[in-house]
């Protein structure tokens, strides 16, 4: 037995097994807890269980404190955990003799390490459940990026291994082949879970950069686990060909057995679980026990227990009730309590004082930095081949350098298998933290700079070309919102020459975790998961939420299949309500959408009234209105009919007072005017005493609409002169006759005009504007059906498909309405009009 005394924590090496263990010769107290407690003068540090609790509390408190301090810097939790672990070890607190002697004596560290590895086994199991190769985007781009991020660092690691074997890593007995493979793997690995959290923090999870980097990260992690199995096998068998081959064959057999035994068992349990229900306790318990059995078998055949837990989780369908239930039962306990112990043990093994050869240490740091830089270069080259913008390629390269728990697992396995010395282990742990710390700030500067945001052309329905597709984000909180949203989608008249591209966004509150995620569900344009429902994200949603999401996706997909001009993509955003508007805006920006439709914060009750759904939804709507990069509409659903194939005629009405929001509402209504199953009534109020520039723009825009649509029998246009708010309310009551299915108004309809003076004094929902609030109020006195309140996105930039605000599009081929000769236009007089033209 050889002793390693470079730190206060001693490790004895058994050369016969080529593994490092803590000293087998230790003294311990046979009693786990004290008899009389502190009142009899007993020292709690002399008993294993109280000391373990104190160690656990110390590690958790330090890591949480560091996480709190790093939160303003937008650093991942992994960085806080690793810094907290190093602080517990001999580099910081371990230098205090009392701490090393009383708080972390050798017997207690043995218990601590066993608990840490138990948590690590279940964490790698969770990682295996979350990784899904089928979710990888089916393009050569992701595969090329994964190869670039694996082959180049692996080659650098192979070259560096030969140089470091006799210097920084000279006090271990690892064979060169296993050390080459291991160091190459350590430099190649990325962290899928940390990558998800980084993208979520920056609201990039649904962007092209986000989905591409996630797909590449899944492939890289898969390569790494295979190479890790090879490195461990070579290390444990000292490179003996026959034993190594037998171990690899056993590992393949283990994967095959898990694939053909565990996966069918998980599917059988899922089939017996009612939709929206939970997995029963017996089945969940049996599957969790299976994690330890798989780890034991893997350790017995020589491929390491951690790999066994990962394979066991990998074969379980992530989107099934079993995968969801197991993660929900484990996640908080494992990541909140057990996993910090693993970081604590890693910190105890990290001793920067053991680094004696400074030149070799600097060389290793340069190798790590070079591998990170070359990862970025490789991503830039691949991005150039696939004609991806340089900025996006740089962002993907930075993201592929995120490190996480998996790299720390690799380093600990390397230390345990005597592939790494204490010095090389300490240097690699610290450089992992440093590289990860630079990813988020550099990504924020590189990808989310003001230049990129300024380059986005703010969009609206009015600014689009007549023949261009309309891109809309439909936000849905629950399944009850789906019929009305589909009815509104159908009202937009999606046809081949005027298609509508839709993102159906299911919004789920994330109340207990700080970071958000995005789940992409299977459609014709998105990947699918192991069992057909696509998912990219760090934390699956609950079974009930997953069932609701599946129902929403099926409803929109069914409408897409029955229509000719609709293209649907279903997403799920899981984030806290205070930041959910950022997810919505980011999705709309990357789409890019011309319109976001959100549901009102109240829903219809059985008796026809309106009931508050969630107070947070109102704040969310207000935030979306304030920050959206495109136009926004709030749908007040009072039973808007879903799409029907029976030829039933539906009716819509537009109340027009003037201004940008009313013009946006008219632009949307013009799509309804072309629908064969809709009739449209447009009522405009005119104030004879007002003749400013805004009125001129309104006149020109209304003229275009009348020339284009009023000749159709299904469109009624009327004008009423009004001078006061009382006239406005009277005209609105004449329009609201109970025969229309949908009323459309602008949010700031008639803003600053005498026609709305005083209407906002008693406003209950100011975000709806004076007319929208009036129609939503139960005190209006006239039964009102569904209402769509629209706000136009201002500050648009003039471009090829945009029109500058305040400028009419009349006379331009880019105008929202095509010009017609005056002879072809006929005007109908509405029955409620006092003056028509």
N, C-alpha and C positions, 0 to 999 in steps of 0.2 A: 504494500500500500504506500502511495506517495502522497505527501501533504502539500497543500497549496496555502501558504500563510501570508499572502500579500494583502489581506484585509482582516478585519476583526472577525469576520465570519469565515470559518475554516471549511475547506472542502477536501475530502480524501478521495483519491482516484484509485479505482480498482482496474488495473491494467488487463486483467483477464476478461472482463466484460466490456472494456473500452467505454465506460460510462462514469459520470461524476455523481457522487452521492454525498450527502452531508455526513459528518463523522458518525460512524456506527457506535463509537464508544462515548456514551453520554450518560450523565446522571439526571434523573428526573424524579419528581415527586409522585408516588403512586396514587395520591389523592387528587382528583380533578378539581374539586372546589374546597374552600376553607370550611372548617367546622364551626368556629365561633365568630368569624368575621373580624372586622377592625376593632371591635369593642374589647376583644381579648388580645389585642396587640398583634394579630396575624398580618402578614404582608401579602397582599393579593398577588404581587408579582411572583410569588413562590408557587402558585397553583396554576396549572395549565389553562383551565377554562377562563377564569377572570383575566388572565394575561392575554389570551386570544381575543377576548372581547375588547380589551384596551387597544391591542394592536389593530384590530379591525376598525375601531372608531377613529384611531389616529390616522390611518391611511385614508379612510373615506373623508374625514374632515379636511385633511390637507389637499387631497385631489379636488374636492368641491370648492375649497377656498381659491385654489389656483385657477379653476375653471371660471369662478366668478370674476377674478381679476383679469382674465384673458378675454372675457366676453365682449368688452368694447372693441377689442382688436379683431373680432370675428374669427377666432381660432377654433379649430375642432376640439372636441372633448378629448380626443386621443392625446393631443399635446399636453393638456392639463394633467391627464393621468400619468403620462410618462415623466413629467417634471415632478409631480408629487411623489412618484415612486423613487426617483433619484434622490429627492430630499430625505426620504426615510432611510436610504441606504448609507453605506460608509462614506460616500462623497460629502454628505452634509451632517445629518443627525448622528450617523454612525461614528463620527469622529469624537463624539462625546462618550467617554468611557462608561458612564452609568447607563446610557441608552443601549450600548452594545452588550453590556454585561447583564443588566436587569430586564430591559424591555424586549430585547431580541437575542436571548441566549440560544444556543444551538438546539436544545430540545423543542423550544417553541417554534423555531424556524421550520423544523420538520413538519409540525402540525400545520403551520401557515402555508407551506409549500403544497401539501396534500390538498388542502381546501382550495388553494389557488388553481391547481390543476383540475380539480373537479369543476370549478367555474369555467376554466378554459375549455374543457371538453364540451360543456353545454353551449358555450359561446360559438365554438367552431361548428357545432351541430346547427345552431341558428344560422350561421353563415352559409352552411351547405343547403339549408332549406331555401334561403333567399336567392342563391345563385341559380340561374336558369339559362342554359345555353340556347334554348329555342327562342328566348326573348331577344337574342342578338339580332340586330338589324341584318337582313339578308342582303348585304352588299359587300363587295370586295374591299370597300374602304375600311370597315371595322377590322377585318382580318388583317389587312395590310398594316394598319396602325398597331394592332396587337403584336404582329411579328416584328415591327420596327422597335417597339418598346420592350421586346424580349431578347431578340437576337443580339442587338448592339450592346446593351448592358451585360448580357451573359458573356459575350466575347471579352469585354473589358474586365469582367470579374475573373475570367480564366487567365488572362495575362497577369493581372495583379496577384492572383493566388500564388503563382510561381515565385514572385518576388517577395511576398510577405510570409511565405511558409517558414523560412529560416530566420526571420527577424521578429516581427510583431507577434507571430503565431508559432514561435519556435518551441515553446514550453508545453505543447500538446503533441500527442502521438498520432494525429490523423494522417491517413495516406493522402497523397497529392491529388488523386483522382476525385475522392469524395470532397476535398476542400475546394477544388476547382468548381465542381458542380454546385456546392453549397453557396460559395461566394457569388457565383453568377446568378443563382436564384435570388439571393438576398438583394442584389442590385436591380433585378428585373421586376420584383413584386410591386404591385400597387394595392391600394385599399379600396375595395368596392364600397364598403359602408361609409368610410370617411369621405369618399368621392361623392356619394349621394348627399351627405350632410353639407358638404361644401357647396354643391350645386344648389341645394335647397336654400342655404343661407344667402346666396347671391341671386336667387330666383331665376336660375338658368336650367332647372331640371327638365323643362319641356322644350328647350331650345334645341336647335340642330347640334350645337356643340355639346349640350348635355346628353342627348340620346346617343350620339356617336361615341363620346368618351365612356359612357356607361357600357355600351356594347363591347368596346375594346377592352375595358377593364374586366369584364366577365371572362373574356377569352384569356387575358393575361393571367388572371387568378387561376383559371383552369390549367393552363400550362405550368404554372408555378407549383401547384399541388402535385402534378405528375412528376416534375423534376425533383421536388422535395422528397417524394417517396424513393426516387432513385438515389439521392444523396444519402438519406438515412440508411438505406439498404447497403450501400457501399461502405458507410462508416461502421455499421454494426458487424459486417462480415469481413472487415479489413481488406476489401477488394477481392476476396476469393471468388472466382468465376462461378463455380458450381453452386455454392451456398447463395450467392447473389441471385443467380438465375432462379433457384428454387424459391427464394423469398419473393421475387417479382411475380412468379407464376402464382404463388399463394395470394399475393395482393390482387392480381387480376381475378382469381377465383373468388376472393372475398367480395369484390365489387359485383361480380356476376350473381353471387348468392344474395347480396343485398338488393340487387335490382329485381330478382325474380321471387324474392320472399317478402321483403319489407314493403316494396311498392304495391304489390297486390293487396297486402294486408291494410295498407293505408287507404287504398281505393275501396276496399270492402267496408271499412269503418265509415268512410265518407258516404257510401251509398246507403248506409243505415242511419245517417244523420239527417233529420228533417231540414228542409231549406229554411235558412234563417235561424236554426237552432244550434245548440252547442254539442260538442262531442262529450259523451258520457265519461264520468270520472274513471271507470275501470279501463276503458280503451285508451284514454289519455295517459293514465298511469303506466299501462303496459308499454306504450310507445316510448315513454320517458325512461323506463327501466332498460328498454332496448338500446338506448344510447350508451349506457355503461357496458352492456354486454358487447356491443360492437367495438367499443374502445378496448375492452379486455381481449377480444379475439385478435384485433389488429396488433396489439402489443405482443401477443403470444406468437404471432407469425412473423414479427420483426419489422412492421411498417409504421410503428408508433401509434399510440392510443389516440392522439389528436387527429391523425388521418382517418382512423376508423370512425370517429364521431362525425367527421366531415362527410365521409362517404355515406353514412347512415342518413344524414340530413339531406344530402344531395339527391337521393333517390325518392324522397317524399315529395309529392306534388305541392309546390308552394302555395298555390291558390286554392287547394282543397280545404275543407273544414278542418282536417287533421293538422295540416301544416300551420294554418292560422291559429288554431286552438293551442297547439304546443308552444308556438312563439309567444302568444299572449300570456301563457302561464309562466313562462321562463324569463321573458325579457327583462322586466323590471328588477326581479331578484338577482338574476345573473349579472346584468350590467350595472346595477346599483350597488351590490354588495360583494359578490364573489369576484367579479372581474377586477375591481381595484386591488384585491389581494394579489392577483397575478402581476399587476404593475408594481406593487410593493416588493414582491419577490424579485422581479426583474431589477428594481432599484437596489435591492440588497446585493445582487450579483454585480451591479455596475459600480466600479471603483476606479475613478480617474487617477487615483494615486498609484495604481498599478502600472500605469503607462510609463515605462522607463525609456523606451526608444522613441524619442520625440520625432526624429526624422521619419521613422516608419509610420508613426501615427499620422503625421502630416501627409505622407504619401497616400495612406488609406483614405484620408479626408478628401484629398484631391481626386482620388479614383471615384469616390461617391459623387462628388460635384460634377466630374466629367461625365459620369453615366447619366446624371440628371440633365445636363446640358445636351448631350447627344440624344437623349429621349426627345427633347424639344426639337432638335434638328431633324430627327427622323420623322416626327409628326409633321413638321413643316414641308419636308420633301414629299411625303405621302399626300398631304393636303394639296400641294402644287400639282401633283399628278391628277388628282380628282377635281381640280379647279375649285378648291375650297378657298375662301378669302384668307389672306395672310393672318389677319387678326384672329380668326377662328382657329387656324392651325396652331398659332402660338398658345391660345387658350387650352386647346386639347393637350398640347405638350406639357403645359403646366399641370393640368389636372391629372395626367398620367404619372406625375411625380408624387402624388399624395401617398403618404405612408400611413399605416394603421396597425391594429392589433395583430394582423396576420404576419407582418414583418417581424414584430416583436416575438411572435410564436416561433418563427423561423430561427431567430437569433437565440432564443432559449433552447430550442432543440439542438442547434449547433453547439451551444455551450454544454448541454447535458451529454451530447454524443462526443465531446472532446474534439469537435471540429474547429472551435474557436477558443483562444486563450482568454483569460480575464481582461487583458489589455485590449485585444481586438474586439471583444464583445462590448466593452465600455465605449470604445470609440464609435462603433457602428450604432449603438443605441443613441448616443448623443447626436450623431449626424442625421439619424432618422428624424429626430425631433426638430433639428434645425431646418432640414429640407422641407418638412411639412409646414413649419411656421412661415416660410416664405411664399407658399403657394397662394393662399387667400389674398394677401396684399398685392402680389404681382398680378393675380388674376383680376382683381378689382381695377387696377390701373390699366391693364392691357385690354380687357374685354368690355368692361362696363364704363368706359370713359365717357365724358360729356360729348365728345365728338361723335361717338356711335349713336348716342341718344338723339343728338341734334340731326343726324342724317335720316332719322325716321320721319317719313312724311305722315303727319297726322291725317287720319282719314275720316270720311263721313259718307253717308249714303248719297247725299246730294252731289258730292264731288266726283263720283264714279261715272264712267262711261255707260251709255245705255246698254251696250252689248257686252259689257264686262261682267264677270261674276261678282256676286255680293257675298262677302265673307262675314259671317256672324258667329259670335260666341254666345251660346245659350247656357246660362248658369242655372243649375238645378240643385236645390237643397234636399229635396225628398221626391219620392215617386208621384206625389199628388200634383207636382208642378209639371209633369211630363205632358198630359193631354193638352193643357193650354199652350205650352211651348210648341208642341207639334202643330196645334191649330194656327199659331202665329207663323210658324215656318211655312205651312201650306199657304197661308194668306200672302206670303211674299212671292208667290207664283213662280216656283222654280221650274224652268223649262230648259231645253237644250240650248236655245239661243240666249237665255238669261239665267245661267246656272247659279245655284247658291251653295257655297261651301260652308260647312257647319262644324264647329267644335262644340260637342255636348259636354259641358264641364260639370261634373258632380262635385259639389263642395261639401267637405266633411270637416268638422271642427276637430282640431288637435289641441286638447286642453291640458294635457299633462306633460308634454315634451316640448322643448324649445325650438326644434327644427322641423321644417315641413318637408313633405315628399310629394312626389307625383307618381301616379300609377297610370300607365298607358294600357288601355284595353284593346283587345283584338278587333281590328277592322281590316278593311282591304289595304290600308296604308300603314298599319302599325303591327308590331310583332305580337305574337301570341306566346303564352306561357306553356308549361309542360302539358297542361290539359286543355289548352285552347283559349284560355282567358289571359290576355297579355298583362304583364305587370313589371314595371321597373320601379323599384323603391326600396327603402331600407326597412320599413315596418309595415307589414300587411295590416289592412284595416280589420275591424271586427267582422264576425260572421254576418251579423245583421246588415252592416254597412256594405259588405261585399255582395250580399244578396240584392240590396237596393241598387247598387251600381250595375250589377248584371241585368236587372230588370230595365234600368234606364237605357243601357246599351242596346238591349234587344229591341226596345220600342223605337229608338232612333234608327237602328239598323233595318228594322222592318219597314219603316217609312222610306228609307233610302232604296230598298229593293223594289218598292212599288212605284217609285217616282223616276222620272227620266233626267232631271236636272239637279239632283241633290247629291252631295258628297259629304259624308259624315265621318268625323273622327271623335271618338269618345275618350275623355280623360277624366281622371279623378284627382283633385287637389286636396291634400290633407294638411291643414295648417291652422294656427290659432286665428280667431276672427280679427284681432288687431292688425295682423299682417296679411290676411287673406287677399285684400285688394291688390297687394303687390303681385301675388301669383296671377290674379286675373289680368292685371295690366301687362305683365310680362308675356303671358300667353297670347293676348290680343296683339301685342307688339310684334312677336315673332311669327304670328300666323301669316300675314298681318290682317287684322280684322277692320272692317268699316263700322261695325256696330256690336256693342255688348248689350245683351238683354238679361236683366236680373229680375227676380221675383220680388214683389212687395213684401214688407216685413209682417204683413197680416195675411191671414188666409180665411177663406170662406167657411162658415159653420153650417151645420145642417139646417138651421132655421133661416139661413140667408144672410146672417150678420157677418161681421168681420172680427176675427179674434187675433190677438197678438201671438205671433209664432215664437219669436225670440227677440228680446230687446237688442241683442248684439247685431242682428241682421240689419237694423236701421242704421247703425253706425257703419256697418260694412257698405251699405248702399251709398251712404254719404261719402265715404272714402273713395269708392269707385267713381262716383260722379266728379270728384275733385282731382283724381289722378289718372283717369283713363286716357290712353293715347288715341282714342277714337270716340265716336258718338256712343251715347249710352241711352238705353230705354228701360224704364221700370214698368213691369207688367202687373197690373192689379187684376187678379183673376177672380171673376165672379161667375165662373162656369163657361168660359170660352169653349165652343165646341171643338172636339178633336177632328182631324181630317176625315172626310167621309167620301166613299166612292159611289154613293147612291145619287149623286147629282143634286143634292139639297143646296139651295141657294142661301148664302149667308150674307149679312149686311154689315158694312162698316161705315163710320162717319168721322169726318175730320172737322175740327173747330179751329178756324184760322183767324188770328188777330194780327199777326205780323211779327217779324223778327227772325233771327237765324234758327232758333229751335222750331218755329212753326214751318219754316222752309224745309228743315230736315224731316219733320213729320209729313209734309206734303210729298217729299221725295220717296219716303217709304210707302205712303198711300198710293203713289203712282204705280207701284208694282201690284198693289191690290186691284187697281183699276183695270189692269190687263188680265185679271183672273176670270176665267169663264164661269166660275161658281160664286162669284162675289159681286155685289152691287155696292157702289160707293157714293156717299153724299158728302159734299164739301160745302161748308157754310163759312163765309168770310164776313167779318165785321169790319166796317169802314168808318173811320172817324173823319168827317168832312173838314174839320178844322186842322187836321194834321197833314203836312206835306213835306216831310224831311226826306233825306236821302234813303233811309231805310224803307220808307213807303214806296219810293221809286223802284228799289230792288224787289220789293214784294210784288209790285204791279207787273214788272217784267217776268218774274218767275211764275206768277199766276197765269199770265198770258200764255206762256209756253205750255203750261199744264192744260189750259182750256183748248188750245189749238191741237194738242195731242190726243186728249181723252174725252172731252165733253161731247163729241159727236157720237159716242157710244151710248146706247140706250141704258146701259147699266151704270152710267155715271151721271149724277145730278150735281150741278153747281149753282149756288145762290149767294147773293150778297145782301147784307142788311146794314143800314146806317145806324150807328150808335154813338152816343156822346158821353155816357156815364157808365159806372159799374152796374147800376140797376138795369140799364139796357143790355149789358153783357149777360147778366144772370137770366134775364127774360129770354134772350135769344138762345142761351144754352138750354133752358127748360123746353123751349120749342123743339130743339134738336133731339133732346133726350126724351124720346116717346116710347121707349120700351121695345121698339121693333129692330134695333140694331144689336148685333152681337159684340161689336168692338168699337170703342171710341178712341180716337187718336188726337192728342194735343201736344203742343210744345211745352217744355218745362217753364221757360221764361216767356210764355205767350203774352204779348202785349206789355212787356216790362216797361215801366216808366210812362205808360199811357194812362189817360184818364179812364180808359175802359176797364182797367183793373185796380184803380185807386181804392184803397180801403179793404180790398179782398184779402190781403195778407195780414191784416191786423189781428185776426183771430185764427190764423192758420195753425192747423194741428200738425201737418207734415210739410214744412217749408221746402223740403227737397223735391216735392212734386210741383212746385210753382202754384200760382193762384188758381188756375183753372183745374189742374190736376188734383189739388187739394180739395177743391169744391166738389169734384166728381167722386172723390174717395170718401168724403164725409157722409156719415149717416144722417146728418141734419139737412142735406140738400133738399129733401122733401119729395124727390122723384126717384123711383127705382132705376138704378144705373147698372148696366152689365159691365163687362170687362173694359178696362181702360189701359191704354198704352201711352205713357208720358215719355217724351223724347227730348234729349239734350244734344245739340250738335257740338261736335268737337271743334273748337276754334283754334286759331293760331296755326292754320294749315299752311304748308309751304307750297308755293306754286311749282308744279312738276308736270310730267307727261300725263298723269292721270288725276291731277288735282286741280281744283279751282281755288283761287285766292278768296278769302272771306270778303264779303261785301261787294263782290263783283258778279254780275250775272253771267251765266254761261250761254245766254241767247246769242245766236249768230255764230256759234263756234261748233265745229264738229265734235268737240269734246263735251258738249253740254249734256246735262242729265236728260233733257227732252229734245227730241228731234223737231226741227221746224217744219211746219206745214203751210201750204198756201191758205190764205184767209177764206177763200171760197169753200174750202173743204170743211171748215169748222162751223158747226152749228151749236147754238147754246140753248139749253133747256132752262126753263124757269121753275125753281122749286116752289112748292106751295107755301113754304114759310118765309119766302123772300118778300121784302117790301120794295126792293129795287133790283132789277136784273139788267144785264146788258146783252 
